[in-house]
Amino acid sequence: MGAQERTEEQERFRGYVERFVTYLSSVRNLSENTVRAYRTDLDAYCDWVEREGVRPLEVTHRQLRRFLGELSRARYATKTINRHLSAVRALYRWLVHEGLTDKDSAAAVASPKLARTLPKTMSDADASALMETCDTSDIVGIRDRAFLELLYASGARISEVSGLDVRDVDLASAQARLFGKGSKERIVPLYDACLQWLGTYLREARPQLAGRAKGTPTQALFVSTRGNRMSANALRSCFERHAGLAGLDGSLTPHAMRHTYATELLAGGADMRSVQELLGHASLSTTQIYTHLSVDRLRDAARQAHPRAE
């Protein structure tokens, strides 16, 4: 439907969506990727509203179920449908808070149930094989080794690693300062091997890479061959390249390192609250999934080792 065919309410609603997206970015301080996802999902919702002739500020529970039904018929994954619904819920919650509507039917719409899936993890041998693919006779190889060691040592999200500046890593105190979702700050300890590779990178490789920048040198910790901050996508490509060289599962992503980090901590006896803090989870329920991974690993070990196990 073109803009000229929208009703006055639908046109106004588009403006409210723009204000909400700006709020997410400037007030909630959500990441660029998260804000982009909200915008995409809410644009799709606005398209549906206009296509179906729905009054968005008076939308009913039944109409919202119809919207989810259309996504389901289009064969969207349940996780994707839930993401769309989450964006719509957040929008209507904000609209009510701002006094732009007094009707929030979205709050009563139940989310489709997700099948229980466990995060994909790596073994320590896999992580070692991954790191051994780095050619540390070369400055790029030293950088990649330091990056992979930090990923494994900290359980950081790839976006958090991309956002690190040199000043955020304290080698003397053996820790790094990470900025998670909503710019929440947390401090994570780093193991010796990680500190050694970071030190080598900062002394030998980073000065050469940063020196290639045009204009003001970047303060970023991880620098590209052109001297610029490495984006999350660039770091993700780096991980995938080394995973391929190591012959690892092609579906592994940098997040597998984070999952492995959490699982190893819990299996080693760390308490759930500490792991929650180290991962930067807002809710303990998000951390609890790793207890299932730990129990499964212990069960597998018992089956292999116990003389009466089948």
C-alpha positions as CSV (number, residue, x, y, z in Angstrom):
1,M,0.0,0.0,0.0
2,G,1.4,3.4,-0.9
3,A,1.7,6.2,1.6
4,Q,-1.2,8.1,-0.2
5,E,-3.6,5.1,0.5
6,R,-2.9,5.0,4.2
7,T,-5.5,6.2,6.6
8,E,-4.6,9.2,8.8
9,E,-4.3,6.8,11.8
10,Q,-2.0,4.5,9.9
11,E,0.2,7.4,8.8
12,R,0.4,8.7,12.4
13,F,1.2,5.2,13.6
14,R,4.2,5.0,11.2
15,G,5.5,8.2,12.8
16,Y,5.1,6.7,16.3
17,V,7.1,3.7,15.2
18,E,9.9,6.0,14.1
19,R,9.8,7.8,17.5
20,F,9.9,4.4,19.2
21,V,12.9,3.3,17.2
22,T,14.7,6.5,18.0
23,Y,13.9,6.0,21.7
24,L,15.4,2.5,21.6
25,S,18.6,3.9,20.1
26,S,19.0,7.2,22.0
27,V,17.4,6.4,25.4
28,R,17.6,2.6,25.8
29,N,21.0,2.7,24.1
30,L,20.5,-0.6,22.3
31,S,23.0,-1.8,19.8
32,E,22.8,-0.8,16.1
33,N,22.0,-4.4,15.1
34,T,19.2,-4.7,17.7
35,V,17.6,-1.4,16.7
36,R,17.8,-2.5,13.0
37,A,16.0,-5.7,13.9
38,Y,13.2,-3.8,15.7
39,R,12.8,-1.5,12.7
40,T,12.6,-4.4,10.3
41,D,10.0,-6.3,12.3
42,L,7.9,-3.2,13.0
43,D,8.0,-2.1,9.4
44,A,6.6,-5.6,8.5
45,Y,3.9,-5.1,11.1
46,C,3.0,-1.7,9.7
47,D,2.8,-3.2,6.2
48,W,0.4,-5.9,7.5
49,V,-1.7,-3.3,9.3
50,E,-2.1,-1.3,6.1
51,R,-2.7,-4.3,3.9
52,E,-5.4,-5.6,6.2
53,G,-7.0,-2.3,6.9
54,V,-6.4,-2.6,10.7
55,R,-6.7,0.4,13.0
56,P,-3.3,0.1,14.7
57,L,-4.1,2.1,17.8
58,E,-7.3,0.1,18.3
59,V,-5.9,-3.3,17.3
60,T,-7.6,-6.3,19.0
61,H,-6.2,-9.5,20.4
62,R,-7.9,-11.5,17.6
63,Q,-6.3,-9.3,14.9
64,L,-2.8,-9.7,16.4
65,R,-3.3,-13.5,16.4
66,R,-4.2,-13.2,12.8
67,F,-0.9,-11.3,12.2
68,L,1.0,-14.2,13.9
69,G,-0.9,-16.7,11.8
70,E,0.2,-15.0,8.6
71,L,3.8,-15.3,9.7
72,S,3.3,-18.9,10.5
73,R,1.7,-19.6,7.1
74,A,4.7,-17.9,5.5
75,R,6.8,-20.6,7.2
76,Y,8.7,-18.3,9.5
77,A,10.6,-20.1,12.3
78,T,8.9,-20.0,15.7
79,K,11.9,-18.0,17.1
80,T,11.4,-15.4,14.3
81,I,7.7,-15.2,15.0
82,N,8.4,-14.6,18.7
83,R,10.9,-11.9,17.8
84,H,8.2,-10.1,15.8
85,L,5.7,-10.4,18.6
86,S,8.3,-9.1,21.1
87,A,8.9,-6.0,19.0
88,V,5.1,-5.4,18.7
89,R,4.7,-5.9,22.5
90,A,7.5,-3.4,23.2
91,L,6.0,-0.9,20.8
92,Y,2.5,-1.0,22.4
93,R,4.0,-0.9,25.9
94,W,5.8,2.3,24.9
95,L,2.7,3.8,23.2
96,V,0.7,3.3,26.4
97,H,3.5,4.8,28.6
98,E,3.6,7.8,26.3
99,G,-0.2,8.3,26.4
100,L,-0.5,7.7,22.6
101,T,-3.1,4.9,23.1
102,D,-4.8,3.3,26.1
103,K,-5.2,-0.1,24.5
104,D,-2.5,-2.8,24.8
105,S,-3.9,-6.0,23.3
106,A,-0.4,-7.2,22.5
107,A,0.4,-7.8,26.2
108,A,-2.2,-10.6,26.3
109,V,-1.0,-12.4,23.2
110,A,0.8,-15.6,24.1
111,S,4.1,-16.4,22.4
112,P,4.3,-19.6,20.3
113,K,6.1,-22.3,22.2
114,L,9.7,-22.9,21.2
115,A,11.1,-26.4,21.0
116,R,13.8,-26.9,23.7
117,T,17.2,-26.6,22.0
118,L,20.5,-26.5,23.7
119,P,23.3,-24.1,22.6
120,K,26.0,-25.5,20.5
121,T,29.4,-25.8,22.3
122,M,32.9,-26.7,21.5
123,S,35.3,-29.0,23.3
124,D,38.6,-27.7,24.7
125,A,40.4,-29.7,22.0
126,D,38.3,-27.9,19.3
127,A,39.2,-24.5,20.8
128,S,42.9,-25.5,20.8
129,A,42.7,-26.6,17.2
130,L,41.0,-23.4,16.3
131,M,43.8,-21.3,17.8
132,E,46.6,-23.4,16.4
133,T,45.5,-22.4,12.9
134,C,46.8,-18.9,13.5
135,D,50.2,-18.2,11.8
136,T,51.9,-16.3,14.6
137,S,54.9,-15.5,12.5
138,D,52.7,-12.9,10.9
139,I,51.1,-9.8,12.5
140,V,47.6,-10.7,11.3
141,G,48.1,-14.2,12.8
142,I,49.2,-12.7,16.1
143,R,46.1,-10.5,16.1
144,D,43.8,-13.5,15.3
145,R,45.3,-15.6,18.0
146,A,44.9,-12.8,20.6
147,F,41.2,-12.3,19.4
148,L,40.4,-16.0,19.7
149,E,42.1,-16.3,23.1
150,L,40.1,-13.3,24.4
151,L,36.9,-14.8,23.1
152,Y,37.5,-18.1,24.9
153,A,38.9,-16.4,28.1
154,S,36.0,-13.9,28.5
155,G,32.8,-15.5,27.1
156,A,32.2,-12.1,25.4
157,R,29.7,-11.5,22.7
158,I,31.3,-10.8,19.3
159,S,29.8,-7.2,19.4
160,E,31.4,-6.6,22.8
161,V,34.9,-7.7,21.5
162,S,34.4,-5.4,18.5
163,G,33.6,-2.5,20.8
164,L,36.8,-2.9,23.0
165,D,39.4,-0.2,23.1
166,V,43.0,-0.7,24.2
167,R,42.2,0.9,27.5
168,D,39.5,-1.7,28.3
169,V,42.1,-4.4,28.7
170,D,44.2,-4.3,31.9
171,L,47.0,-6.8,31.5
172,A,48.5,-6.0,35.0
173,S,45.2,-6.7,36.7
174,A,44.4,-9.7,34.3
175,Q,41.0,-8.4,33.4
176,A,38.9,-6.8,30.6
177,R,36.1,-4.4,30.8
178,L,33.2,-5.3,28.6
179,F,30.1,-3.3,27.6
180,G,27.1,-5.5,27.0
181,K,23.5,-4.9,26.0
182,G,22.3,-1.5,27.0
183,S,25.9,-0.5,27.6
184,K,26.0,-2.4,30.9
185,E,29.6,-2.6,32.1
186,R,31.1,-5.7,33.6
187,I,34.6,-6.9,34.4
188,V,35.8,-10.3,33.5
189,P,39.1,-12.0,34.5
190,L,41.5,-13.3,31.9
191,Y,43.7,-16.4,32.0
192,D,47.5,-16.3,31.6
193,A,47.7,-17.6,28.0
194,C,45.2,-15.0,26.9
195,L,47.2,-12.2,28.7
196,Q,50.4,-13.4,27.0
197,W,48.9,-13.3,23.5
198,L,47.3,-9.9,24.1
199,G,50.6,-8.6,25.3
200,T,52.4,-9.9,22.2
201,Y,49.7,-8.4,20.0
202,L,49.8,-5.0,21.7
203,R,53.6,-4.8,21.5
204,E,54.3,-6.4,18.1
205,A,51.3,-6.4,15.9
206,R,48.8,-3.7,16.7
207,P,51.2,-0.8,16.3
208,Q,52.0,-1.9,12.8
209,L,48.3,-2.5,11.9
210,A,47.1,0.8,13.5
211,G,49.8,2.7,11.7
212,R,48.2,1.9,8.4
213,A,45.1,4.1,9.2
214,K,44.4,7.2,7.3
215,G,43.8,10.1,9.6
216,T,43.5,9.8,13.4
217,P,44.6,6.4,14.6
218,T,41.8,4.3,16.2
219,Q,41.7,3.4,19.9
220,A,40.1,0.0,19.0
221,L,41.8,-3.1,20.5
222,F,41.4,-5.2,17.3
223,V,42.4,-3.5,14.2
224,S,42.0,-4.5,10.5
225,T,44.8,-4.6,7.9
226,R,43.8,-1.0,7.0
227,G,44.2,0.2,10.5
228,N,40.5,0.5,11.3
229,R,38.4,-1.0,14.1
230,M,37.3,-4.5,13.2
231,S,33.5,-4.7,13.1
232,A,31.5,-7.6,14.6
233,N,31.1,-9.0,11.0
234,A,34.8,-8.8,10.4
235,L,35.6,-10.6,13.6
236,R,32.9,-13.2,12.8
237,S,34.5,-13.8,9.4
238,C,37.9,-14.2,11.1
239,F,36.4,-16.9,13.4
240,E,34.7,-18.7,10.6
241,R,37.9,-18.7,8.5
242,H,39.9,-20.3,11.3
243,A,37.1,-22.8,12.1
244,G,37.3,-23.9,8.5
245,L,41.1,-24.2,8.6
246,A,40.7,-26.4,11.8
247,G,38.2,-28.6,10.1
248,L,35.5,-27.8,12.7
249,D,31.7,-28.0,12.3
250,G,30.8,-25.4,9.7
251,S,27.8,-24.3,11.7
252,L,29.9,-23.1,14.6
253,T,29.8,-19.4,15.3
254,P,31.7,-17.2,17.8
255,H,28.8,-17.6,20.1
256,A,29.8,-21.2,20.5
257,M,32.9,-20.0,22.4
258,R,30.6,-18.1,24.8
259,H,28.4,-21.2,25.3
260,T,31.5,-23.3,25.9
261,Y,32.8,-20.7,28.4
262,A,29.6,-20.8,30.4
263,T,29.4,-24.6,30.4
264,E,33.0,-25.0,31.5
265,L,32.5,-22.6,34.4
266,L,29.4,-24.4,35.7
267,A,31.0,-27.8,35.2
268,G,34.0,-26.6,37.1
269,G,31.9,-25.6,40.1
270,A,31.2,-21.9,39.6
271,D,27.9,-20.8,41.1
272,M,25.0,-19.7,38.8
273,R,25.0,-16.1,40.0
274,S,28.7,-15.6,39.3
275,V,28.3,-17.1,35.8
276,Q,25.3,-14.8,35.2
277,E,27.4,-11.8,36.1
278,L,30.4,-12.9,34.0
279,L,28.1,-13.4,30.9
280,G,26.2,-10.2,31.5
281,H,22.8,-11.9,31.5
282,A,20.0,-9.7,32.7
283,S,18.0,-12.7,33.9
284,L,19.1,-15.8,35.7
285,S,16.8,-17.9,33.6
286,T,18.9,-17.2,30.6
287,T,21.9,-18.6,32.4
288,Q,20.1,-21.7,33.6
289,I,20.1,-23.4,30.2
290,Y,23.8,-24.1,30.7
291,T,23.0,-26.3,33.7
292,H,21.3,-28.7,31.3
293,L,24.5,-28.7,29.2
294,S,26.6,-29.5,32.3
295,V,24.3,-32.3,33.4
296,D,24.3,-33.8,29.9
297,R,28.1,-33.7,29.8
298,L,28.4,-35.4,33.2
299,R,25.9,-38.0,32.2
300,D,27.9,-38.8,29.0
301,A,31.1,-39.0,31.0
302,A,29.4,-41.4,33.5
303,R,28.1,-43.6,30.7
304,Q,31.5,-43.9,29.2
305,A,33.4,-44.5,32.4
306,H,31.1,-46.6,34.6
307,P,31.6,-50.3,34.3
308,R,27.9,-51.1,34.5
309,A,26.8,-48.4,32.1
310,E,25.3,-49.5,28.8
